[in-house]
Amino acid sequence: MNESLANRVRSAAVAGWWTILIIGIFMMVQWFFVLAILSIRPAWLLSL
């Protein structure tokens, strides 16, 4: 019984870390995209 619970907790922890890692990578990619767009300064962006 305890081994089953330990496996579930370990699986949940691994899934949590993967989720945090994927979200962190996604946010960094978005941030670099925003920086690239703002450094180009297109006309449509300036009109906003």
N, CA, C and O atoms as a Tripos MOL2 file, in Angstrom:
@<TRIPOS>MOLECULE
protein
  192   191    48     0     0
PROTEIN
NO_CHARGES

@<TRIPOS>ATOM
      1 N           0.8200   -1.1910    0.0000 N.3       1 MET1
      2 CA          0.0000    0.0000    0.0000 C.3       1 MET1
      3 C           0.8680    1.2610    0.0000 C.2       1 MET1
      4 O           0.6210    2.1810   -0.7800 O.2       1 MET1
      5 N           1.8650    1.3080    0.8540 N.am      2 ASN2
      6 CA          2.7410    2.4790    0.9100 C.3       2 ASN2
      7 C           3.5660    2.6250   -0.3630 C.2       2 ASN2
      8 O           3.8430    3.7380   -0.8100 O.2       2 ASN2
      9 N           3.9540    1.4950   -0.9400 N.am      3 GLU3
     10 CA          4.7410    1.5580   -2.1750 C.3       3 GLU3
     11 C           3.9010    2.1260   -3.3150 C.2       3 GLU3
     12 O           4.4070    2.8810   -4.1450 O.2       3 GLU3
     13 N           2.6410    1.7710   -3.3560 N.am      4 SER4
     14 CA          1.7450    2.3080   -4.3680 C.3       4 SER4
     15 C           1.5900    3.8200   -4.2070 C.2       4 SER4
     16 O           1.6220    4.5590   -5.1910 O.2       4 SER4
     17 N           1.4260    4.2740   -2.9800 N.am      5 LEU5
     18 CA          1.3090    5.7080   -2.7270 C.3       5 LEU5
     19 C           2.6030    6.4280   -3.0760 C.2       5 LEU5
     20 O           2.5690    7.5240   -3.6360 O.2       5 LEU5
     21 N           3.7320    5.8300   -2.7570 N.am      6 ALA6
     22 CA          5.0240    6.4430   -3.0740 C.3       6 ALA6
     23 C           5.2030    6.5770   -4.5830 C.2       6 ALA6
     24 O           5.7160    7.5880   -5.0630 O.2       6 ALA6
     25 N           4.7830    5.5630   -5.3270 N.am      7 ASN7
     26 CA          4.8880    5.6390   -6.7900 C.3       7 ASN7
     27 C           3.9910    6.7390   -7.3460 C.2       7 ASN7
     28 O           4.3810    7.4450   -8.2760 O.2       7 ASN7
     29 N           2.8120    6.8880   -6.7920 N.am      8 ARG8
     30 CA          1.9070    7.9450   -7.2520 C.3       8 ARG8
     31 C           2.4510    9.3240   -6.9390 C.2       8 ARG8
     32 O           2.3710   10.2310   -7.7670 O.2       8 ARG8
     33 N           3.0020    9.4850   -5.7520 N.am      9 VAL9
     34 CA          3.5700   10.7810   -5.3660 C.3       9 VAL9
     35 C           4.7700   11.1100   -6.2400 C.2       9 VAL9
     36 O           4.9290   12.2480   -6.6840 O.2       9 VAL9
     37 N           5.6130   10.1130   -6.4860 N.am     10 ARG10
     38 CA          6.7860   10.3230   -7.3410 C.3      10 ARG10
     39 C           6.3480   10.7000   -8.7560 C.2      10 ARG10
     40 O           6.9330   11.6000   -9.3590 O.2      10 ARG10
     41 N           5.3390   10.0330   -9.2890 N.am     11 SER11
     42 CA          4.8300   10.3400  -10.6270 C.3      11 SER11
     43 C           4.2500   11.7510  -10.6830 C.2      11 SER11
     44 O           4.4460   12.4720  -11.6610 O.2      11 SER11
     45 N           3.5420   12.1350   -9.6380 N.am     12 ALA12
     46 CA          2.9820   13.4820   -9.5940 C.3      12 ALA12
     47 C           4.0940   14.5270   -9.5290 C.2      12 ALA12
     48 O           3.9850   15.5790  -10.1600 O.2      12 ALA12
     49 N           5.1390   14.2610   -8.7910 N.am     13 ALA13
     50 CA          6.2570   15.2000   -8.6920 C.3      13 ALA13
     51 C           6.9680   15.3420  -10.0340 C.2      13 ALA13
     52 O           7.3180   16.4490  -10.4410 O.2      13 ALA13
     53 N           7.1780   14.2320  -10.7130 N.am     14 VAL14
     54 CA          7.8270   14.2790  -12.0290 C.3      14 VAL14
     55 C           6.9600   15.0460  -13.0150 C.2      14 VAL14
     56 O           7.4670   15.8630  -13.7840 O.2      14 VAL14
     57 N           5.6610   14.7910  -12.9980 N.am     15 ALA15
     58 CA          4.7530   15.5090  -13.9000 C.3      15 ALA15
     59 C           4.7510   17.0000  -13.5880 C.2      15 ALA15
     60 O           4.6950   17.8200  -14.5040 O.2      15 ALA15
     61 N           4.8110   17.3600  -12.3200 N.am     16 GLY16
     62 CA          4.8590   18.7700  -11.9330 C.3      16 GLY16
     63 C           6.1150   19.4500  -12.4340 C.2      16 GLY16
     64 O           6.0530   20.5710  -12.9390 O.2      16 GLY16
     65 N           7.2630   18.7850  -12.3020 N.am     17 TRP17
     66 CA          8.5050   19.3750  -12.7730 C.3      17 TRP17
     67 C           8.5110   19.5340  -14.2850 C.2      17 TRP17
     68 O           8.9870   20.5450  -14.8010 O.2      17 TRP17
     69 N           7.9820   18.5330  -15.0080 N.am     18 TRP18
     70 CA          7.9110   18.6560  -16.4610 C.3      18 TRP18
     71 C           6.9980   19.8040  -16.8630 C.2      18 TRP18
     72 O           7.2830   20.5210  -17.8210 O.2      18 TRP18
     73 N           5.9080   19.9780  -16.1380 N.am     19 THR19
     74 CA          4.9840   21.0730  -16.4310 C.3      19 THR19
     75 C           5.6620   22.4220  -16.2160 C.2      19 THR19
     76 O           5.5420   23.3200  -17.0500 O.2      19 THR19
     77 N           6.3660   22.5650  -15.1120 N.am     20 ILE20
     78 CA          7.0760   23.8190  -14.8280 C.3      20 ILE20
     79 C           8.1430   24.0760  -15.8860 C.2      20 ILE20
     80 O           8.3150   25.2120  -16.3270 O.2      20 ILE20
     81 N           8.8600   23.0330  -16.2970 N.am     21 LEU21
     82 CA          9.9050   23.1840  -17.3100 C.3      21 LEU21
     83 C           9.3220   23.6110  -18.6510 C.2      21 LEU21
     84 O           9.8510   24.5170  -19.2960 O.2      21 LEU21
     85 N           8.2480   22.9740  -19.0720 N.am     22 ILE22
     86 CA          7.6310   23.3040  -20.3540 C.3      22 ILE22
     87 C           7.0530   24.7100  -20.3300 C.2      22 ILE22
     88 O           7.2070   25.4530  -21.3000 O.2      22 ILE22
     89 N           6.3920   25.0890  -19.2460 N.am     23 ILE23
     90 CA          5.8490   26.4450  -19.1370 C.3      23 ILE23
     91 C           6.9730   27.4810  -19.1430 C.2      23 ILE23
     92 O           6.8480   28.5300  -19.7740 O.2      23 ILE23
     93 N           8.0570   27.1910  -18.4500 N.am     24 GLY24
     94 CA          9.1970   28.1150  -18.4390 C.3      24 GLY24
     95 C           9.7980   28.3040  -19.8190 C.2      24 GLY24
     96 O          10.1160   29.4270  -20.2100 O.2      24 GLY24
     97 N           9.9560   27.2170  -20.5590 N.am     25 ILE25
     98 CA         10.4900   27.3150  -21.9130 C.3      25 ILE25
     99 C           9.5300   28.0870  -22.8140 C.2      25 ILE25
    100 O           9.9540   28.9280  -23.6050 O.2      25 ILE25
    101 N           8.2400   27.7980  -22.6910 N.am     26 PHE26
    102 CA          7.2350   28.4960  -23.4930 C.3      26 PHE26
    103 C           7.2440   29.9960  -23.2010 C.2      26 PHE26
    104 O           7.1450   30.8030  -24.1260 O.2      26 PHE26
    105 N           7.3610   30.3750  -21.9420 N.am     27 MET27
    106 CA          7.3740   31.7930  -21.5840 C.3      27 MET27
    107 C           8.6410   32.4820  -22.0920 C.2      27 MET27
    108 O           8.5850   33.6390  -22.5080 O.2      27 MET27
    109 N           9.7770   31.7900  -22.0630 N.am     28 MET28
    110 CA         11.0050   32.3780  -22.5830 C.3      28 MET28
    111 C          10.9130   32.5950  -24.0890 C.2      28 MET28
    112 O          11.3670   33.6200  -24.5980 O.2      28 MET28
    113 N          10.3300   31.6360  -24.8040 N.am     29 VAL29
    114 CA         10.1660   31.7830  -26.2500 C.3      29 VAL29
    115 C           9.2420   32.9560  -26.5520 C.2      29 VAL29
    116 O           9.5110   33.7360  -27.4660 O.2      29 VAL29
    117 N           8.1600   33.0890  -25.7970 N.am     30 GLN30
    118 CA          7.2670   34.2240  -25.9880 C.3      30 GLN30
    119 C           7.9810   35.5390  -25.7120 C.2      30 GLN30
    120 O           7.8130   36.5070  -26.4540 O.2      30 GLN30
    121 N           8.7670   35.5780  -24.6590 N.am     31 TRP31
    122 CA          9.4620   36.8180  -24.3060 C.3      31 TRP31
    123 C          10.4500   37.2210  -25.3950 C.2      31 TRP31
    124 O          10.5400   38.3980  -25.7450 O.2      31 TRP31
    125 N          11.1970   36.2460  -25.9390 N.am     32 PHE32
    126 CA         12.1320   36.5600  -27.0170 C.3      32 PHE32
    127 C          11.3830   37.0170  -28.2680 C.2      32 PHE32
    128 O          11.8680   37.8840  -28.9950 O.2      32 PHE32
    129 N          10.2180   36.4490  -28.5230 N.am     33 PHE33
    130 CA          9.4060   36.8780  -29.6590 C.3      33 PHE33
    131 C           8.9460   38.3220  -29.4730 C.2      33 PHE33
    132 O           8.9910   39.1110  -30.4170 O.2      33 PHE33
    133 N           8.5100   38.6700  -28.2780 N.am     34 VAL34
    134 CA          8.0850   40.0430  -28.0000 C.3      34 VAL34
    135 C           9.2630   41.0070  -28.1370 C.2      34 VAL34
    136 O           9.1140   42.0920  -28.6990 O.2      34 VAL34
    137 N          10.4180   40.6210  -27.6340 N.am     35 LEU35
    138 CA         11.5970   41.4790  -27.7720 C.3      35 LEU35
    139 C          11.9690   41.6790  -29.2330 C.2      35 LEU35
    140 O          12.3500   42.7800  -29.6310 O.2      35 LEU35
    141 N          11.8630   40.6290  -30.0300 N.am     36 ALA36
    142 CA         12.1890   40.7430  -31.4530 C.3      36 ALA36
    143 C          11.1990   41.6690  -32.1550 C.2      36 ALA36
    144 O          11.6020   42.5030  -32.9660 O.2      36 ALA36
    145 N           9.9220   41.5310  -31.8540 N.am     37 ILE37
    146 CA          8.9110   42.3890  -32.4820 C.3      37 ILE37
    147 C           9.1120   43.8470  -32.0620 C.2      37 ILE37
    148 O           9.0150   44.7510  -32.8920 O.2      37 ILE37
    149 N           9.3900   44.0760  -30.7820 N.am     38 LEU38
    150 CA          9.5610   45.4540  -30.3170 C.3      38 LEU38
    151 C          10.8430   46.0850  -30.8470 C.2      38 LEU38
    152 O          10.8980   47.3030  -31.0190 O.2      38 LEU38
    153 N          11.8580   45.2980  -31.1060 N.am     39 SER39
    154 CA         13.0930   45.8770  -31.6290 C.3      39 SER39
    155 C          12.9540   46.2360  -33.1070 C.2      39 SER39
    156 O          13.6400   47.1340  -33.5960 O.2      39 SER39
    157 N          12.0580   45.5310  -33.8250 N.am     40 ILE40
    158 CA         11.8310   45.8520  -35.2410 C.3      40 ILE40
    159 C          10.9890   47.1130  -35.3740 C.2      40 ILE40
    160 O          11.1900   47.8970  -36.3020 O.2      40 ILE40
    161 N          10.0550   47.3150  -34.4610 N.am     41 ARG41
    162 CA          9.1430   48.4620  -34.4340 C.3      41 ARG41
    163 C           8.3560   48.6150  -35.7500 C.2      41 ARG41
    164 O           8.5220   49.6030  -36.4640 O.2      41 ARG41
    165 N           7.5180   47.6470  -36.0550 N.am     42 PRO42
    166 CA          6.7140   47.7790  -37.2750 C.3      42 PRO42
    167 C           5.6830   48.8950  -37.1480 C.2      42 PRO42
    168 O           5.3310   49.3110  -36.0450 O.2      42 PRO42
    169 N           5.2090   49.3720  -38.2930 N.am     43 ALA43
    170 CA          4.2870   50.5100  -38.3070 C.3      43 ALA43
    171 C           2.9690   50.1770  -37.6350 C.2      43 ALA43
    172 O           2.3930   51.0270  -36.9560 O.2      43 ALA43
    173 N           2.4840   48.9660  -37.8080 N.am     44 TRP44
    174 CA          1.2080   48.5950  -37.1920 C.3      44 TRP44
    175 C           1.2990   48.5770  -35.6810 C.2      44 TRP44
    176 O           0.3140   48.8450  -34.9940 O.2      44 TRP44
    177 N           2.4970   48.2580  -35.1500 N.am     45 LEU45
    178 CA          2.6760   48.2470  -33.7040 C.3      45 LEU45
    179 C           2.7000   49.6650  -33.1530 C.2      45 LEU45
    180 O           2.1360   49.9410  -32.0940 O.2      45 LEU45
    181 N           3.3590   50.5610  -33.8820 N.am     46 LEU46
    182 CA          3.4340   51.9470  -33.4240 C.3      46 LEU46
    183 C           2.0890   52.6430  -33.4890 C.2      46 LEU46
    184 O           1.8250   53.5660  -32.7180 O.2      46 LEU46
    185 N           1.2250   52.2000  -34.4180 N.am     47 SER47
    186 CA         -0.0920   52.8130  -34.5150 C.3      47 SER47
    187 C          -1.0280   52.3580  -33.3960 C.2      47 SER47
    188 O          -2.0690   52.9780  -33.1760 O.2      47 SER47
    189 N          -0.6780   51.2980  -32.6980 N.am     48 LEU48
    190 CA         -1.5090   50.8500  -31.5950 C.3      48 LEU48
    191 C          -1.3750   51.8230  -30.4420 C.2      48 LEU48
    192 O          -1.9990   51.6320  -29.3980 O.2      48 LEU48
@<TRIPOS>BOND
     1     1     2 1
     2     2     3 1
     3     3     4 2
     4     3     5 am
     5     5     6 1
     6     6     7 1
     7     7     8 2
     8     7     9 am
     9     9    10 1
    10    10    11 1
    11    11    12 2
    12    11    13 am
    13    13    14 1
    14    14    15 1
    15    15    16 2
    16    15    17 am
    17    17    18 1
    18    18    19 1
    19    19    20 2
    20    19    21 am
    21    21    22 1
    22    22    23 1
    23    23    24 2
    24    23    25 am
    25    25    26 1
    26    26    27 1
    27    27    28 2
    28    27    29 am
    29    29    30 1
    30    30    31 1
    31    31    32 2
    32    31    33 am
    33    33    34 1
    34    34    35 1
    35    35    36 2
    36    35    37 am
    37    37    38 1
    38    38    39 1
    39    39    40 2
    40    39    41 am
    41    41    42 1
    42    42    43 1
    43    43    44 2
    44    43    45 am
    45    45    46 1
    46    46    47 1
    47    47    48 2
    48    47    49 am
    49    49    50 1
    50    50    51 1
    51    51    52 2
    52    51    53 am
    53    53    54 1
    54    54    55 1
    55    55    56 2
    56    55    57 am
    57    57    58 1
    58    58    59 1
    59    59    60 2
    60    59    61 am
    61    61    62 1
    62    62    63 1
    63    63    64 2
    64    63    65 am
    65    65    66 1
    66    66    67 1
    67    67    68 2
    68    67    69 am
    69    69    70 1
    70    70    71 1
    71    71    72 2
    72    71    73 am
    73    73    74 1
    74    74    75 1
    75    75    76 2
    76    75    77 am
    77    77    78 1
    78    78    79 1
    79    79    80 2
    80    79    81 am
    81    81    82 1
    82    82    83 1
    83    83    84 2
    84    83    85 am
    85    85    86 1
    86    86    87 1
    87    87    88 2
    88    87    89 am
    89    89    90 1
    90    90    91 1
    91    91    92 2
    92    91    93 am
    93    93    94 1
    94    94    95 1
    95    95    96 2
    96    95    97 am
    97    97    98 1
    98    98    99 1
    99    99   100 2
   100    99   101 am
   101   101   102 1
   102   102   103 1
   103   103   104 2
   104   103   105 am
   105   105   106 1
   106   106   107 1
   107   107   108 2
   108   107   109 am
   109   109   110 1
   110   110   111 1
   111   111   112 2
   112   111   113 am
   113   113   114 1
   114   114   115 1
   115   115   116 2
   116   115   117 am
   117   117   118 1
   118   118   119 1
   119   119   120 2
   120   119   121 am
   121   121   122 1
   122   122   123 1
   123   123   124 2
   124   123   125 am
   125   125   126 1
   126   126   127 1
   127   127   128 2
   128   127   129 am
   129   129   130 1
   130   130   131 1
   131   131   132 2
   132   131   133 am
   133   133   134 1
   134   134   135 1
   135   135   136 2
   136   135   137 am
   137   137   138 1
   138   138   139 1
   139   139   140 2
   140   139   141 am
   141   141   142 1
   142   142   143 1
   143   143   144 2
   144   143   145 am
   145   145   146 1
   146   146   147 1
   147   147   148 2
   148   147   149 am
   149   149   150 1
   150   150   151 1
   151   151   152 2
   152   151   153 am
   153   153   154 1
   154   154   155 1
   155   155   156 2
   156   155   157 am
   157   157   158 1
   158   158   159 1
   159   159   160 2
   160   159   161 am
   161   161   162 1
   162   162   163 1
   163   163   164 2
   164   163   165 am
   165   165   166 1
   166   166   167 1
   167   167   168 2
   168   167   169 am
   169   169   170 1
   170   170   171 1
   171   171   172 2
   172   171   173 am
   173   173   174 1
   174   174   175 1
   175   175   176 2
   176   175   177 am
   177   177   178 1
   178   178   179 1
   179   179   180 2
   180   179   181 am
   181   181   182 1
   182   182   183 1
   183   183   184 2
   184   183   185 am
   185   185   186 1
   186   186   187 1
   187   187   188 2
   188   187   189 am
   189   189   190 1
   190   190   191 1
   191   191   192 2
@<TRIPOS>SUBSTRUCTURE
     1 MET1         2 RESIDUE 1 A MET
     2 ASN2         6 RESIDUE 1 A ASN
     3 GLU3        10 RESIDUE 1 A GLU
     4 SER4        14 RESIDUE 1 A SER
     5 LEU5        18 RESIDUE 1 A LEU
     6 ALA6        22 RESIDUE 1 A ALA
     7 ASN7        26 RESIDUE 1 A ASN
     8 ARG8        30 RESIDUE 1 A ARG
     9 VAL9        34 RESIDUE 1 A VAL
    10 ARG10       38 RESIDUE 1 A ARG
    11 SER11       42 RESIDUE 1 A SER
    12 ALA12       46 RESIDUE 1 A ALA
    13 ALA13       50 RESIDUE 1 A ALA
    14 VAL14       54 RESIDUE 1 A VAL
    15 ALA15       58 RESIDUE 1 A ALA
    16 GLY16       62 RESIDUE 1 A GLY
    17 TRP17       66 RESIDUE 1 A TRP
    18 TRP18       70 RESIDUE 1 A TRP
    19 THR19       74 RESIDUE 1 A THR
    20 ILE20       78 RESIDUE 1 A ILE
    21 LEU21       82 RESIDUE 1 A LEU
    22 ILE22       86 RESIDUE 1 A ILE
    23 ILE23       90 RESIDUE 1 A ILE
    24 GLY24       94 RESIDUE 1 A GLY
    25 ILE25       98 RESIDUE 1 A ILE
    26 PHE26      102 RESIDUE 1 A PHE
    27 MET27      106 RESIDUE 1 A MET
    28 MET28      110 RESIDUE 1 A MET
    29 VAL29      114 RESIDUE 1 A VAL
    30 GLN30      118 RESIDUE 1 A GLN
    31 TRP31      122 RESIDUE 1 A TRP
    32 PHE32      126 RESIDUE 1 A PHE
    33 PHE33      130 RESIDUE 1 A PHE
    34 VAL34      134 RESIDUE 1 A VAL
    35 LEU35      138 RESIDUE 1 A LEU
    36 ALA36      142 RESIDUE 1 A ALA
    37 ILE37      146 RESIDUE 1 A ILE
    38 LEU38      150 RESIDUE 1 A LEU
    39 SER39      154 RESIDUE 1 A SER
    40 ILE40      158 RESIDUE 1 A ILE
    41 ARG41      162 RESIDUE 1 A ARG
    42 PRO42      166 RESIDUE 1 A PRO
    43 ALA43      170 RESIDUE 1 A ALA
    44 TRP44      174 RESIDUE 1 A TRP
    45 LEU45      178 RESIDUE 1 A LEU
    46 LEU46      182 RESIDUE 1 A LEU
    47 SER47      186 RESIDUE 1 A SER
    48 LEU48      190 RESIDUE 1 A LEU
